[in-house]
Amino acid sequence: MLNVSKILTGGKGLAAALVKRAATVELDWDVRQKSRFDCTDSQGRHLGVFLPRGTVVRGGDVLVAEDGSLVKVIAAPQPVLVITPCADHGSPFDLARAAYHLGNRHVPIELKPDHLKIEPDHVLADMLRAMHLDVEETLAAFEPEGGAYGAQAGHAHGPEHHGHDHEHHQHHEHPGHDHEHPGHDHDHGDHEH
């Protein structure tokens, strides 16, 4: 087994010719969202992938094996539901509404300007159809959005979040002191946190 412990996001820093010659591995979303997995590449090599915890592998990323060889990741086609506005009496805004409702249910969603993609779920499909959206099952690569905090663009990052400094509000205890923060209103009476 060949061990892999390094990933280059989107093949960044590699010459296109190197990526083109690299072995490939097709992985579905279920595998790509794990940081530890086994797979077999296009050259028949058995790979043991051990990436930092929280790493999400995307189509186009390049894995670097312990021997220095490169393996380009391809997002494997898998069953997905493609959600589009109803051609007869829908609008593009319906997609935003659908994304809101799916997000409230913590459903992984791939967002596109003209459609959404989710993993198959007949209950969600019925809900979306009731919202006058067209829902069709097909086979396609699935690249859901990363979380807004930490897994931006689908990749895990440390606290620097792409080099941006973020101010964090600290709450100090003030016995009997009521104060407000935008979107965060409660009083800090004489109680301990």
ChimeraX commands (.cxc) that place a marker at each C-alpha (Angstrom):
marker #1 position 0.00,0.00,0.00 radius 0.5
marker #1 position 1.25,3.47,-0.92 radius 0.5
marker #1 position 0.63,6.09,1.77 radius 0.5
marker #1 position -0.69,9.55,0.91 radius 0.5
marker #1 position -0.59,12.35,3.47 radius 0.5
marker #1 position -0.44,15.51,1.34 radius 0.5
marker #1 position -3.02,17.24,-0.83 radius 0.5
marker #1 position -2.59,20.14,-3.26 radius 0.5
marker #1 position -5.86,22.04,-3.56 radius 0.5
marker #1 position -6.80,22.17,-7.23 radius 0.5
marker #1 position -3.25,21.06,-8.12 radius 0.5
marker #1 position -2.01,24.51,-7.07 radius 0.5
marker #1 position 1.64,25.09,-7.86 radius 0.5
marker #1 position 1.92,22.17,-10.27 radius 0.5
marker #1 position 2.60,22.46,-13.98 radius 0.5
marker #1 position -0.43,21.49,-16.06 radius 0.5
marker #1 position 1.67,18.87,-17.88 radius 0.5
marker #1 position 2.47,17.12,-14.57 radius 0.5
marker #1 position -1.20,17.02,-13.57 radius 0.5
marker #1 position -2.18,15.73,-17.02 radius 0.5
marker #1 position 0.29,12.81,-16.73 radius 0.5
marker #1 position -0.68,11.97,-13.14 radius 0.5
marker #1 position -2.60,8.85,-12.22 radius 0.5
marker #1 position -6.24,9.49,-11.36 radius 0.5
marker #1 position -8.69,8.23,-8.80 radius 0.5
marker #1 position -12.50,8.60,-9.02 radius 0.5
marker #1 position -14.13,9.13,-5.65 radius 0.5
marker #1 position -17.72,9.90,-4.71 radius 0.5
marker #1 position -18.71,12.55,-2.15 radius 0.5
marker #1 position -19.10,10.00,0.64 radius 0.5
marker #1 position -15.38,9.11,0.39 radius 0.5
marker #1 position -14.11,12.62,-0.43 radius 0.5
marker #1 position -15.50,14.10,2.77 radius 0.5
marker #1 position -13.37,11.70,4.85 radius 0.5
marker #1 position -9.78,12.47,5.76 radius 0.5
marker #1 position -8.80,8.78,5.95 radius 0.5
marker #1 position -9.69,6.23,3.29 radius 0.5
marker #1 position -8.31,3.54,1.00 radius 0.5
marker #1 position -8.68,3.60,-2.77 radius 0.5
marker #1 position -7.12,2.26,-5.97 radius 0.5
marker #1 position -5.76,4.65,-8.60 radius 0.5
marker #1 position -5.84,4.35,-12.40 radius 0.5
marker #1 position -2.46,2.56,-12.33 radius 0.5
marker #1 position -3.85,-0.14,-10.04 radius 0.5
marker #1 position -1.93,1.06,-6.98 radius 0.5
marker #1 position -3.61,0.66,-3.59 radius 0.5
marker #1 position -3.50,4.00,-1.75 radius 0.5
marker #1 position -3.90,4.59,1.96 radius 0.5
marker #1 position -4.92,8.23,2.32 radius 0.5
marker #1 position -4.23,9.89,5.69 radius 0.5
marker #1 position -4.95,13.63,5.47 radius 0.5
marker #1 position -5.28,16.12,8.33 radius 0.5
marker #1 position -8.60,15.69,10.14 radius 0.5
marker #1 position -11.36,17.83,8.64 radius 0.5
marker #1 position -9.81,17.87,5.16 radius 0.5
marker #1 position -12.35,17.59,2.35 radius 0.5
marker #1 position -11.11,16.32,-1.01 radius 0.5
marker #1 position -12.54,17.99,-4.13 radius 0.5
marker #1 position -12.48,17.04,-7.78 radius 0.5
marker #1 position -9.34,18.56,-9.30 radius 0.5
marker #1 position -7.28,18.24,-6.11 radius 0.5
marker #1 position -3.99,16.37,-6.40 radius 0.5
marker #1 position -2.84,13.84,-3.82 radius 0.5
marker #1 position 0.90,13.45,-3.29 radius 0.5
marker #1 position 2.03,9.93,-2.36 radius 0.5
marker #1 position 5.00,9.15,-0.09 radius 0.5
marker #1 position 7.10,8.26,-3.17 radius 0.5
marker #1 position 6.41,11.71,-4.69 radius 0.5
marker #1 position 3.96,10.45,-7.30 radius 0.5
marker #1 position 0.84,12.49,-8.04 radius 0.5
marker #1 position -2.76,11.31,-8.15 radius 0.5
marker #1 position -5.45,13.64,-9.53 radius 0.5
marker #1 position -8.86,13.32,-7.89 radius 0.5
marker #1 position -11.94,13.11,-10.09 radius 0.5
marker #1 position -15.37,13.60,-8.54 radius 0.5
marker #1 position -17.13,10.35,-9.48 radius 0.5
marker #1 position -20.63,10.54,-10.91 radius 0.5
marker #1 position -23.16,9.47,-8.28 radius 0.5
marker #1 position -26.93,9.59,-7.83 radius 0.5
marker #1 position -28.04,13.17,-7.16 radius 0.5
marker #1 position -31.24,15.19,-7.29 radius 0.5
marker #1 position -31.06,18.20,-9.61 radius 0.5
marker #1 position -33.46,20.95,-8.54 radius 0.5
marker #1 position -34.57,23.65,-10.99 radius 0.5
marker #1 position -37.31,26.28,-11.00 radius 0.5
marker #1 position -40.58,25.17,-12.58 radius 0.5
marker #1 position -40.55,26.32,-16.20 radius 0.5
marker #1 position -44.30,27.08,-16.17 radius 0.5
marker #1 position -44.85,29.04,-12.98 radius 0.5
marker #1 position -41.57,29.29,-11.11 radius 0.5
marker #1 position -38.80,31.84,-10.81 radius 0.5
marker #1 position -35.05,31.73,-10.04 radius 0.5
marker #1 position -35.93,33.05,-6.55 radius 0.5
marker #1 position -37.49,29.64,-5.87 radius 0.5
marker #1 position -33.96,28.19,-5.80 radius 0.5
marker #1 position -32.91,30.61,-3.06 radius 0.5
marker #1 position -35.99,29.62,-1.05 radius 0.5
marker #1 position -35.22,25.92,-1.57 radius 0.5
marker #1 position -31.56,26.43,-0.52 radius 0.5
marker #1 position -32.78,28.18,2.63 radius 0.5
marker #1 position -35.10,25.31,3.59 radius 0.5
marker #1 position -32.49,22.66,2.78 radius 0.5
marker #1 position -29.84,24.58,4.72 radius 0.5
marker #1 position -32.12,24.68,7.76 radius 0.5
marker #1 position -32.10,20.87,7.58 radius 0.5
marker #1 position -28.28,20.82,7.29 radius 0.5
marker #1 position -28.47,19.10,3.90 radius 0.5
marker #1 position -25.24,19.27,1.85 radius 0.5
marker #1 position -26.09,21.34,-1.27 radius 0.5
marker #1 position -24.21,22.09,-4.45 radius 0.5
marker #1 position -25.20,25.61,-5.48 radius 0.5
marker #1 position -25.25,26.68,-9.12 radius 0.5
marker #1 position -26.81,29.82,-10.66 radius 0.5
marker #1 position -29.55,27.79,-12.40 radius 0.5
marker #1 position -29.90,24.68,-10.22 radius 0.5
marker #1 position -29.17,22.98,-6.91 radius 0.5
marker #1 position -27.93,19.45,-6.34 radius 0.5
marker #1 position -28.46,17.27,-3.26 radius 0.5
marker #1 position -28.09,13.60,-2.49 radius 0.5
marker #1 position -31.25,11.54,-3.15 radius 0.5
marker #1 position -33.93,11.79,-0.45 radius 0.5
marker #1 position -37.56,11.13,-1.35 radius 0.5
marker #1 position -38.93,13.18,1.58 radius 0.5
marker #1 position -36.92,16.24,0.52 radius 0.5
marker #1 position -37.83,15.64,-3.13 radius 0.5
marker #1 position -41.54,15.71,-2.21 radius 0.5
marker #1 position -41.06,18.90,-0.16 radius 0.5
marker #1 position -39.28,20.59,-3.09 radius 0.5
marker #1 position -41.96,19.51,-5.57 radius 0.5
marker #1 position -44.60,20.95,-3.21 radius 0.5
marker #1 position -42.65,24.24,-3.47 radius 0.5
marker #1 position -43.24,24.10,-7.27 radius 0.5
marker #1 position -39.67,23.08,-8.13 radius 0.5
marker #1 position -38.68,20.45,-10.66 radius 0.5
marker #1 position -36.67,17.60,-9.14 radius 0.5
marker #1 position -34.92,15.04,-11.31 radius 0.5
marker #1 position -32.64,12.18,-10.28 radius 0.5
marker #1 position -29.50,11.73,-12.37 radius 0.5
marker #1 position -25.86,10.63,-12.16 radius 0.5
marker #1 position -23.40,13.52,-11.78 radius 0.5
marker #1 position -20.38,14.67,-9.79 radius 0.5
marker #1 position -21.43,16.16,-6.43 radius 0.5
marker #1 position -19.46,19.09,-4.98 radius 0.5
marker #1 position -21.51,20.58,-2.11 radius 0.5
marker #1 position -20.68,23.92,-0.55 radius 0.5
marker #1 position -18.25,23.97,2.34 radius 0.5
marker #1 position -19.38,25.43,5.63 radius 0.5
marker #1 position -19.16,29.17,6.15 radius 0.5
marker #1 position -16.96,28.67,9.22 radius 0.5
marker #1 position -13.79,26.67,8.66 radius 0.5
marker #1 position -14.40,24.54,5.57 radius 0.5
marker #1 position -14.56,27.42,3.11 radius 0.5
marker #1 position -14.64,26.35,-0.50 radius 0.5
marker #1 position -14.72,22.82,0.79 radius 0.5
marker #1 position -11.29,22.73,2.38 radius 0.5
marker #1 position -10.42,22.78,6.04 radius 0.5
marker #1 position -8.45,25.82,7.20 radius 0.5
marker #1 position -6.93,26.91,10.46 radius 0.5
marker #1 position -8.03,30.00,12.39 radius 0.5
marker #1 position -6.44,32.37,9.86 radius 0.5
marker #1 position -9.29,31.84,7.34 radius 0.5
marker #1 position -7.38,32.82,4.21 radius 0.5
marker #1 position -5.25,35.37,6.04 radius 0.5
marker #1 position -8.13,37.54,7.23 radius 0.5
marker #1 position -8.07,38.62,10.83 radius 0.5
marker #1 position -11.40,38.26,12.54 radius 0.5
marker #1 position -12.28,40.16,15.66 radius 0.5
marker #1 position -14.00,38.02,18.23 radius 0.5
marker #1 position -16.37,39.65,20.69 radius 0.5
marker #1 position -15.57,38.86,24.27 radius 0.5
marker #1 position -18.28,38.97,26.87 radius 0.5
marker #1 position -17.07,40.25,30.22 radius 0.5
marker #1 position -19.19,39.85,33.28 radius 0.5
marker #1 position -20.82,42.98,34.57 radius 0.5
marker #1 position -23.17,42.13,37.46 radius 0.5
marker #1 position -26.57,43.61,36.76 radius 0.5
marker #1 position -25.37,45.24,33.52 radius 0.5
marker #1 position -27.67,44.89,30.54 radius 0.5
marker #1 position -26.19,45.39,27.09 radius 0.5
marker #1 position -26.96,44.55,23.51 radius 0.5
marker #1 position -24.97,43.21,20.61 radius 0.5
marker #1 position -26.41,43.16,17.09 radius 0.5
marker #1 position -28.29,39.90,16.68 radius 0.5
marker #1 position -27.40,38.88,20.25 radius 0.5
marker #1 position -29.73,40.33,22.81 radius 0.5
marker #1 position -29.97,39.09,26.35 radius 0.5
marker #1 position -29.14,40.52,29.70 radius 0.5
marker #1 position -26.24,39.45,31.86 radius 0.5
marker #1 position -28.01,39.77,35.21 radius 0.5
marker #1 position -26.31,38.46,38.36 radius 0.5
marker #1 position -25.56,35.04,36.88 radius 0.5
marker #1 position -22.42,33.14,36.04 radius 0.5
marker #1 position -21.67,31.86,32.50 radius 0.5
marker link #1:1,2 radius 0.2
marker link #1:2,3 radius 0.2
marker link #1:3,4 radius 0.2
marker link #1:4,5 radius 0.2
marker link #1:5,6 radius 0.2
marker link #1:6,7 radius 0.2
marker link #1:7,8 radius 0.2
marker link #1:8,9 radius 0.2
marker link #1:9,10 radius 0.2
marker link #1:10,11 radius 0.2
marker link #1:11,12 radius 0.2
marker link #1:12,13 radius 0.2
marker link #1:13,14 radius 0.2
marker link #1:14,15 radius 0.2
marker link #1:15,16 radius 0.2
marker link #1:16,17 radius 0.2
marker link #1:17,18 radius 0.2
marker link #1:18,19 radius 0.2
marker link #1:19,20 radius 0.2
marker link #1:20,21 radius 0.2
marker link #1:21,22 radius 0.2
marker link #1:22,23 radius 0.2
marker link #1:23,24 radius 0.2
marker link #1:24,25 radius 0.2
marker link #1:25,26 radius 0.2
marker link #1:26,27 radius 0.2
marker link #1:27,28 radius 0.2
marker link #1:28,29 radius 0.2
marker link #1:29,30 radius 0.2
marker link #1:30,31 radius 0.2
marker link #1:31,32 radius 0.2
marker link #1:32,33 radius 0.2
marker link #1:33,34 radius 0.2
marker link #1:34,35 radius 0.2
marker link #1:35,36 radius 0.2
marker link #1:36,37 radius 0.2
marker link #1:37,38 radius 0.2
marker link #1:38,39 radius 0.2
marker link #1:39,40 radius 0.2
marker link #1:40,41 radius 0.2
marker link #1:41,42 radius 0.2
marker link #1:42,43 radius 0.2
marker link #1:43,44 radius 0.2
marker link #1:44,45 radius 0.2
marker link #1:45,46 radius 0.2
marker link #1:46,47 radius 0.2
marker link #1:47,48 radius 0.2
marker link #1:48,49 radius 0.2
marker link #1:49,50 radius 0.2
marker link #1:50,51 radius 0.2
marker link #1:51,52 radius 0.2
marker link #1:52,53 radius 0.2
marker link #1:53,54 radius 0.2
marker link #1:54,55 radius 0.2
marker link #1:55,56 radius 0.2
marker link #1:56,57 radius 0.2
marker link #1:57,58 radius 0.2
marker link #1:58,59 radius 0.2
marker link #1:59,60 radius 0.2
marker link #1:60,61 radius 0.2
marker link #1:61,62 radius 0.2
marker link #1:62,63 radius 0.2
marker link #1:63,64 radius 0.2
marker link #1:64,65 radius 0.2
marker link #1:65,66 radius 0.2
marker link #1:66,67 radius 0.2
marker link #1:67,68 radius 0.2
marker link #1:68,69 radius 0.2
marker link #1:69,70 radius 0.2
marker link #1:70,71 radius 0.2
marker link #1:71,72 radius 0.2
marker link #1:72,73 radius 0.2
marker link #1:73,74 radius 0.2
marker link #1:74,75 radius 0.2
marker link #1:75,76 radius 0.2
marker link #1:76,77 radius 0.2
marker link #1:77,78 radius 0.2
marker link #1:78,79 radius 0.2
marker link #1:79,80 radius 0.2
marker link #1:80,81 radius 0.2
marker link #1:81,82 radius 0.2
marker link #1:82,83 radius 0.2
marker link #1:83,84 radius 0.2
marker link #1:84,85 radius 0.2
marker link #1:85,86 radius 0.2
marker link #1:86,87 radius 0.2
marker link #1:87,88 radius 0.2
marker link #1:88,89 radius 0.2
marker link #1:89,90 radius 0.2
marker link #1:90,91 radius 0.2
marker link #1:91,92 radius 0.2
marker link #1:92,93 radius 0.2
marker link #1:93,94 radius 0.2
marker link #1:94,95 radius 0.2
marker link #1:95,96 radius 0.2
marker link #1:96,97 radius 0.2
marker link #1:97,98 radius 0.2
marker link #1:98,99 radius 0.2
marker link #1:99,100 radius 0.2
marker link #1:100,101 radius 0.2
marker link #1:101,102 radius 0.2
marker link #1:102,103 radius 0.2
marker link #1:103,104 radius 0.2
marker link #1:104,105 radius 0.2
marker link #1:105,106 radius 0.2
marker link #1:106,107 radius 0.2
marker link #1:107,108 radius 0.2
marker link #1:108,109 radius 0.2
marker link #1:109,110 radius 0.2
marker link #1:110,111 radius 0.2
marker link #1:111,112 radius 0.2
marker link #1:112,113 radius 0.2
marker link #1:113,114 radius 0.2
marker link #1:114,115 radius 0.2
marker link #1:115,116 radius 0.2
marker link #1:116,117 radius 0.2
marker link #1:117,118 radius 0.2
marker link #1:118,119 radius 0.2
marker link #1:119,120 radius 0.2
marker link #1:120,121 radius 0.2
marker link #1:121,122 radius 0.2
marker link #1:122,123 radius 0.2
marker link #1:123,124 radius 0.2
marker link #1:124,125 radius 0.2
marker link #1:125,126 radius 0.2
marker link #1:126,127 radius 0.2
marker link #1:127,128 radius 0.2
marker link #1:128,129 radius 0.2
marker link #1:129,130 radius 0.2
marker link #1:130,131 radius 0.2
marker link #1:131,132 radius 0.2
marker link #1:132,133 radius 0.2
marker link #1:133,134 radius 0.2
marker link #1:134,135 radius 0.2
marker link #1:135,136 radius 0.2
marker link #1:136,137 radius 0.2
marker link #1:137,138 radius 0.2
marker link #1:138,139 radius 0.2
marker link #1:139,140 radius 0.2
marker link #1:140,141 radius 0.2
marker link #1:141,142 radius 0.2
marker link #1:142,143 radius 0.2
marker link #1:143,144 radius 0.2
marker link #1:144,145 radius 0.2
marker link #1:145,146 radius 0.2
marker link #1:146,147 radius 0.2
marker link #1:147,148 radius 0.2
marker link #1:148,149 radius 0.2
marker link #1:149,150 radius 0.2
marker link #1:150,151 radius 0.2
marker link #1:151,152 radius 0.2
marker link #1:152,153 radius 0.2
marker link #1:153,154 radius 0.2
marker link #1:154,155 radius 0.2
marker link #1:155,156 radius 0.2
marker link #1:156,157 radius 0.2
marker link #1:157,158 radius 0.2
marker link #1:158,159 radius 0.2
marker link #1:159,160 radius 0.2
marker link #1:160,161 radius 0.2
marker link #1:161,162 radius 0.2
marker link #1:162,163 radius 0.2
marker link #1:163,164 radius 0.2
marker link #1:164,165 radius 0.2
marker link #1:165,166 radius 0.2
marker link #1:166,167 radius 0.2
marker link #1:167,168 radius 0.2
marker link #1:168,169 radius 0.2
marker link #1:169,170 radius 0.2
marker link #1:170,171 radius 0.2
marker link #1:171,172 radius 0.2
marker link #1:172,173 radius 0.2
marker link #1:173,174 radius 0.2
marker link #1:174,175 radius 0.2
marker link #1:175,176 radius 0.2
marker link #1:176,177 radius 0.2
marker link #1:177,178 radius 0.2
marker link #1:178,179 radius 0.2
marker link #1:179,180 radius 0.2
marker link #1:180,181 radius 0.2
marker link #1:181,182 radius 0.2
marker link #1:182,183 radius 0.2
marker link #1:183,184 radius 0.2
marker link #1:184,185 radius 0.2
marker link #1:185,186 radius 0.2
marker link #1:186,187 radius 0.2
marker link #1:187,188 radius 0.2
marker link #1:188,189 radius 0.2
marker link #1:189,190 radius 0.2
marker link #1:190,191 radius 0.2
marker link #1:191,192 radius 0.2
marker link #1:192,193 radius 0.2
view
